[in-house]
Amino acid sequence: MSKPSCQAFFMFVYVCQMKILILEPFFAGSHQQWAEGLQRHSEHEISLLTLPGRHWKWRMYGGAVALAEKFMALKDRPDLLLASDMLDLTTFLALTKTKSADIPAAIYFHENQITYPWSPDDADVASGRNNQYGFINYTSALAADRLFFNSHFHRTSFLEALPGFLGQFPDHKGMHNIDTMKNKSHVLSLGLDLQRFDAYQQKKENKYPTLLWNHRWEYDKNPDLFFNSLIKLKNNGYHFNLIVLGESYQKSPPVFNQAKKELAGNILHFGFADTFAAYASLLWEADLLPVTSQQDFFGGSVVEAIYCGCRPILPKRLAYPEHLPTEEHHRYFYEDADNFYDVLEKFLLNWQPGQSFDGSKYVRHYDWRICIKKYDQAFTVLPA
């Protein structure tokens, strides 16, 4: 009996080195970190075919054409095509069919445009054009042999949103396709380089609790609730320090400028950390991470802060209960925006200098050195 090839049978697990080509039209931020982390740690031979991480809407439309041209010029033939959710996979496969027809294709969903909370100020929402980006995710998922989501929450929310999304169209809605996608979808939690934070570990010796923001400066992270709650705490006489990290953009919410003025006396750091060493050191310095996000399909920045011993204050929804079991740690969760201030206030009232929190034991399994085995096995076990 001949030995099964790496991509021959779904029912067999046969560990061998594969050639995997990552297709990433938005090579920046968490997408870039994930792709490079996977490339560094995988036992498979992984190559990257990318475009610069800018103009995300145009990348979802035109990225497939540009990457198809690059792919057709390659001499090597991969065993697996691994696309990110930013790629219009159907267009890519159509343009490369003479070369890619018998190569399995998978998608890794960092996010999706069906359940992502669009800004009400985005012109595409008013015109209904936002559905086009969600439809690219939908048809790409249909075309792929395997779908990987970065959390159970993400997989569930995407599949549960499809009936409503498809239901808005006039006919031939393809509801039966939902079960097809469900059967080929799996969870591969986001891989992170958590162990590199260890070199910057320090004992927390703050006189007052130090609060942390380490997310993107965008509306979906709900900075208004975060900063307005802190301003209220200050006005009510509470003492605390504040570290604000994360990447800002030209259209960052105005509350950041307001907070920089009104909380000036509390601020230890405000702005992007120029080096990883600076970022890691500030995470280890912080005591509390109040999270107000409206959407997080995984929450990499939250996991990093937890790993660095920062006690989280989390909404009891999205992907966060996957990182910290709610039954054991219910006091770290709040129900809604109205409840957020009360929970945060309670933490400040009960805070004592020198308190420690070993968050790493809850999230260390997301480190690439640990989770890479699941990745490598998932890529090896492919549909016929």
N, C-alpha and C positions, 0 to 999 in steps of 0.2 A: 504493500500500500504506500503510495507516495505521500510525502510530508506535506501538510496543509500550508499554503502560503499565508503571509501576514494578513491578507485582505480577503481570504476566501470564505470563511465560515463564521457566521454569527454565533453558532453553538460551541465553538472551540475557543479556548484561550491559548494562544501560542505566542510566547514571548520572543520576539526577534526585533532587530533594529529596522525601523522603517525610515523612509525619506518623507518628511512632512513639510509641506509648504504653507506657511501662514500668509493669508491674503488680508492685508490691513490698509484700507484707504484713508484711515485717520490715525496716523502714527504719531501719537502724542499722549501725554498724561497717563492715565491708568491703562489705556489700550497699549501704549508702548511698553510700560513697565511689565504688564502681563506677558506680552509677546517675548520680550527679552529675558524675563525670568524663566519662562518655559524653555526657551532656547538654551539657557545656561544649565538647567537642572535635568532636563529630560535625557533618557538613555537613547532616544531616537535622534536621528540626524535632522535637525530642524533648520529650515531656511526661511528668510523673510522677504516678502514682496510687498512693498509699501509705497504710500504717498504721504506727503507732509500733512500733519494734523492741523488743518485750517479749512475754513469754508465748509462746515460739516454738511450743510444741505446739498451743496454742489457735489460733495464727495459721494453722497448717497445716490445721486443721479448719474454723475459722470465718472465716478471712481472705477466702476466695472469696465468701462471702455478703456481707460488708461492702463489698468492692471492687466486686462486681456492682451493688450499689445505687448506689455512687458513679458507676460507669461509665454506667449507664442515665440518670443525671441530666445527663451531659455533652452539650453542644450539638455539639461537633466530632466528626467521625468519623475515626479514624486509618486509615492504610494498613497498619499492622502492630501487632499486640499482642505485646509482649515481656515475658514473665513470668519471675520468678525461680523457683528450685526450691522455694521455700517456699509457693508458691501451688498449691492444688488446682485445676488448670486445667480439669478435666472439669466440676466443679461450676460454676465461673465461666462457662464457655461455655454450659452448659445454662440457667443463669439469665439469660443475656444473648442468647439465640439470635435474638431478633427484631431485634437490632441488630448482633450479631457474626458471624452465620452465614457471611458471605462475606468476612470479614476474616482474612487469614493470622495464625497464632499460632505463636510460637517460645518456647522456654524457654532461659534461661541457667542452667546448673548450676554454682553456686558450690561446692556439696556435694551429697550425696545421703544418704538415711537407710537405704539398703540396705547400703552398705559402710562407713558411718561407725562407728567403734568406740564403741559405747554404754558408758556407765559401768556396771559390775556392780552399783553401788548404786542404779541407777535402778529404781524399782518397775515400770516398764513392761516391763523385760527379764524379770523373774521371772514376770510374768503373760502374756507373749507379745504384749502390746499394741504393742510396738515395731514389729512387722510392719505395722501399720496405716499408719505414717508412710512406710515404704518402698513400700507399695502405692499411696499417693497419688502418689509420684514415678513409679511404674510407669505408672499409668493416665494421668497428666498427659503423660508421654512419648508414650504411644500417641495421645493426642488432638492433640498439637502437630504442626505441619507441618515444623518444623525444631528440632533439638536442638543446642545449643552447650555445649561443656564447656571449662572453663578450663585444661585440660592434656590431653596425650595419655594420661598415666597415669590421669586421672579417667575419660576416655571408655572406655578399655580395661577398667579395673577394674569399672566399672558394668555394661558389657555382659557381661563374663565372670562376674559374680556373679548375673546373672538366672536362668540355669538352676537353680542351687541354691536361689535364693529362690522361684521359681515351683514348683520340685519338691516343696516341703513341703506344697502344697495337694492336696486329694483327687482332683480330676478337672478336666477342661477347663482345663488349665494354660496354654494359649496359648503354647507354646514357639515356634511359628512367628512370633510377634510380635517375637521378638528380632532376627531378620534385618530386619524392617521398620524397627525403631528404629535398627539399625546403619546402614542405607542413608541415613537422614535425619539422622544425627548428624555433627557436625563440631567442630573445635577452634578456639576463639577465646581465646587466652591472655589472662589477666587484664590489663586496662589499669591502669597506675599513673602517678601524677604524680611521676616520679622527678626530673625536672629542677629541681623546686623545692628539692631538697636541695642543689643547687649553691651557693646563697647562703651556706650555713653550713659550707662545706668548710674544714678546718683540717689542718695537718700533724700527724701522729701523733708525739708526742715523749714517750711514757710511759717511765718508768724500768723498770717491770715490765709484762708483758703485761696488757692490760685485756680481760677476758672479758665477753661480752654475752648477756643474755636479753632478747628484745623480743617475746615472744609472749603470748597469753592465759594467764592463770593457771588452767589447767584440766588435768585428768588426761590428756587425749589428747596433750598436749605432753610428757608423761613428765618432769615436773619432779623426780621422785624420783631418776632416773638422773642428771640434770644436777647437782643440788645434792649428792647423795651422792658423786659423783665429785670435785666441787670440795672437799668436806670432806676426802676422802681425800688429795687433792693437798696441801692445807694441812697435814694431819697428817704427810705425808711430806717436809715441809720446802720445798715450792715457794712462790715468791713470785708473787703476781698480784693485780690489782685486779678489781673486779666491778661491773658496771652491770646492774641489774635493772629492766626496763621492762615495759610491758604492762598490760592491764586486769585487775583482780582482781574477784572475785565473792564473795557471801556464803559460798559453800561451796567456796572455793579450797582446794586440797590443803594439809594441815597442814605439809608440808615447807617451805613458804615462811616460816612463822614460825620453824621450826627453823633454817633457813639464815640468817635475819636475825640470830639470836643467835650461831650458831657461826662465821659469816663476818663478823662485825661489823667487824673490823679491816681487812677487804679491800674493804668496800663503799664505792663512790663515790656511788652513787645507788640507791635502792630504792623503787620505786613508779611510779605512772602519771605521765607527763610532762604538765604542765598545758597546754603550748602546743606547736605544731609546731616552733617554733624550738628549744625545749628538747630535744625528741625528736631532731631532726635533728642538733643539736650533739653529743649523747651518742653517736649512731651514728657520727659522724665521729671521735669520740674513741676508740672501741673498736678493738681489734686482732683479736680472735678471736671467732667466733660458733660455739660448740659446740651443735649441734642434736640433740635427742633425741626428737623428735616420733614418736608412734606413727602419726599420720595427718596428712597435708597434701595436699589435692587440688591446691594450687598452691604456697602458701608465700609470700604477699606480704611478710610481715615479714622473711623470709630474703632475698628479692630486694632489699629496701630496704637491708639491712645490707651485702650484697655490693656494691651500687651505691656505698655510702659507704666502700669500701675496707676492709671488714672480712673477714678470711680466714675462710671457713666450714669447719666440720668436720661433714660430712653423712652420714647413713645412705645406703647405696648402694641406695636403693629409693624408693618413692613418686614424687613429681614432681621431686625434686632433680636427678637426672642430666640433665633437660631444661634446667636453668639453667647447669650447668657440665659440659662434656663430660668423662665419666669417663676416656676414653682419654688425654686430654691432662693431666688433673688428678686422677689416681687417688689421690694422696696426701691429697686433701681428703675422701676417703670412707672410711667404716669399714663392716665387714660386719654386725656385730650388737652387742648391748649388752655382751657380754664383751670385744669388741674396742675399744669406745669409749674406755675409760680409757687403753689403750695408745697410741692415736693422739693423744689429747689430751696425754698426757704427752710424746710425741715433739715435738709442736709447742712446748711450753714449753721443752724442752731445747734446741731449735734456734732459739728466738726471739732476735732481736737488736733493740735500740732503733732506731727510725727506719726499720724495714722498711716498704716500701710495697707495696700490692696494688691494681692498677687493675681492680677488679671491674666497673666500669661498662661496659667493652667487652663483657662477656658478657651483661649484662642490660638494656642501654639500649634494646633493641628492644621492651621491654615498656612504654616510656613512651608515653602517650596520643598524643603528637605524631607518633609513628612508626607505632604499630599501628592508629591510627584508620582508616586507609585500608582495612585488611582488614575492620574492622567494618562500615564504610559499604557496602563492596561486598557483604559477606555478607548484609546486610539488603536490599539492592536485588535480589539474585538470589533470587527466591522461587519456590516450586512453584506450578504453575497451580491 
